[in-house]
């Protein structure tokens, strides 16, 4: 419940993150004495915009004599060195290239073809990644996924979301079995309405305001990654499968 409460500052009202930000700034001042270095490591966005690093050792490690924090970017990579944005060449043994996560492709290498013959990536290229409850995609009957669009979390355990999704999918499968087979396809207007309300919630969240730019946002500038509310609300939405939200077609003989 303590972790769950963090969504109040992340998604309900980012101003509530001010206390956490003050604590973070105090922690930086306490651990980094050099003013210029302190300025480099102090974020210019509201805390929570990007994933929060929980560590007592990271900032102190930056004070070491053999550590330099460079913020001018890299102009060129050579065989045994890098040239920074100021034109200074520096020898390197190894480059760790960490730029975040590719969260806009939950399908991975799988090829998913809908009833109209369209591949799911082509659909999402046009509209952005969308699903109903992060589980069903209109036009792709009997396709159910876990950890789909907007079911990631920035505040508590993702395992709880997976459990809720498994429960929902199993009810959908049992519905099909009870009908002797056939297909279930979420209605397009249901999916559209769900995502319209979802994005309206995300517009005021910390991930979409306060100068936030991160890998949470797709090429359309939309957050298709995170659930913008309490996980117990998602659990309530998925406790019972809703056959009226779906078009059912019996199995043809």
N, C-alpha and C positions, 0 to 999 in steps of 0.2 A: 504493500500500500504506500510505503514511503517513496519507492521508485515511481509508482503510478502518479503520485502527486506532482512530479516534475513536469507533467504535461501542461499544468496550469501556466507555467512560464514559457514553455516551448510553443504551445499551440493556441492557448486561450488569450493570454495577454503578455507579450514579451517584456513589458515593463516590470513584470514580477521577477525577471532575471537580473535586475539591477543589484540585488543583494549578492548573488553569486558572482557577478562581475566585480563588485567591490572586493570580495574575498580573493578572487583571482588576481587582481591588481596588487593587493597587499602581499600575496604569496610571491609574485614576481619581484616586488621591491625587496622582500626579505631574502630572496635567494640570489638575486643578480644585482651587484653593486654598480657595475659600469652603466652609466646613463644611456650611452649609445646602444649598447646591447639590449638594455631593458626596452628601449624604444622599438628595436627590431622585432622583439618577441611578443610585444603587446598587440593583440588583435585590434583592428579598426572596425569590427562588426560586432553586433550584439552576441553575447555568449550563447552558445547553443546552435548558432548558424551552422557550424561544422562540428564534427564529433569531438567531444571533450576528452582530453587525455587525462587519465587519472594516474598520476605518478609523483612520487616525492623525489625522484632522482634525475628527471629530465633536465629541469632548469639548472641545478647545480653542475651537471656535466658540461654545460655550455661555458662555464667559467674556467675550464681547464686550459692550460697553456697550449696544448696541441689541438685545440678546437677553434675554428673560426666560423662565424655565422655570416654568410654572404647573401645579400638580398637583391643584387643587381641582375640576377638571371645569368644564363649561360649563352654566350654569343656563338661559340664553336666548340665542338668536341674533336680532339685530335687523337692520334694513336696512343699517346701516353700522357695526355694533359687535357685540360679544359681552358678555354678563354672566357673570362667572365664578361659581364656587360660593360665593364670599364676598360676592357682590353687587356687585362692582366692575365698572363698565362700561368697556370698552376699545374704541377705534376700530380697525377693521380694513379693509384694502383687499381682502383675499382670504383665503379659508379653504380649506386643503387637508385634506380629510377622509380620513385614512388609518386603516383599522381592521383591516387584514390581508387575507386572501384567502378566497374562498368555495371551500374545498377539498372540501366535502361534496356537490358536484354535478359529477362529471367528464363527465356526459352533455351538459351545456350545453342548447341549445335543441332537441336531437333528441328525437323521440318513439320509444321502443322498446317494442314490444308483444310479450309472450310468447305461448307456445302456448295458454295458458288465456285469452287476451284481456286480461291485466292489464298495465298500463303499469309500466315498471321503477321509476319514482319511487314508485308506490303500494306496490310490494313493499318498497322500502327505507324508506318512511315507517313501516312496521310493524316491521321487523326492524333497521333501521340499514343502512348501505351495506355490502354483503358481496359477495364474489366468490371464486372459486377461483384462487389465484395472481395475483389482481388482473386476471385475463384473462377468465374465463368465469363466467356467472351462471346458476345452476340455474333451469330453467323458461324459459330464453331460448336455444333451440337455434340453433347456427351464429352466435351473436353473440360476437365476440371484441373486446376493447378493449385499448388501450395506456394505461399510467399509470392503471389502475383503482385500486380501494380497496387501501390498505396497500402501495403500491409506490412512494410518494414517499420521499425520502431527506433525512436531516438531516446527513449526514456526507461524502458523496462524489458523483460525477457520476451524474445521472439518465439520461444517454445510455446508460450500460452496461445499465441496467434495460430501456430501450426495445429495445436490440439483442437482449437475451435474449427479450423478449416477441415480437418480430417472428419470431425463429427458431422459437419454440414455435407461434405461429399458423400459420406457413407449413407446418409439419409437419402440423398439424390439417387444413388445406386440402388438402394432398397426400393425406392419408388419405381424405378424402371423394372426391377425384377418382379415387383408386385403386379405390374401392368403386362408382364410377359414380354418385356423388351420394348424396343422403340427408341426414340431420341428426345432429349431435352435441350432446348436452345433458349437462353435468356432473351427476353424481349428487348429489342433495340431501345425502345423508349424507357424501359426500366434501367438499363445500363446508362443511358444518357442522363437521366434524372439523377441517378446516384452519383455520377461523376461531376455533374454540375454543382450539386450541393457540397461535395467533397472539396472541389477546388475553391469554392467560396469560403470554406473554413480555412483552407491553406493560405489564402490571400493575406490574412492577418497574422499568420504564424511567423515565428522567428526565422524559419528557413526561407521565407519569401520577402522579408522586409529588413530594414536596418542595414542596407548595403550588403546583404548576404549574396555571395556567389559561391556555389559549391557543386559537387557532382550529384547532389540530390536533384538538381534542376536539369531538364532535358533541353533539346535544341529549340523548343517552343517557349522556354522560360517557365515551364510548369513543373511542379513537384509531383512526379509520378511514383515516388518511392515510399513516402512515409504516411502512416495513419495519423490523422490530425486530432486524435481524441483519446479518451481512456480506453484501455483494452477491454474493460468489462462491458463497455458499450458495443464493441465489436462482438464480444462473446454473446451478448443479448441478441444481436442481429443475426447470428449464425446458429443459435440454439436449435431452431426448428427450420427445416427446409420449407421453402415457400413455392409450392407448385404453381400458384397463380402468377408468379413472376416469369414463368417459363412457357414456351410453346411446346406442347407435347405432341409428337407424331408417333402413332402406333407402328410397330414393326410390320412391314409389308410381307405378305406370304408369297 
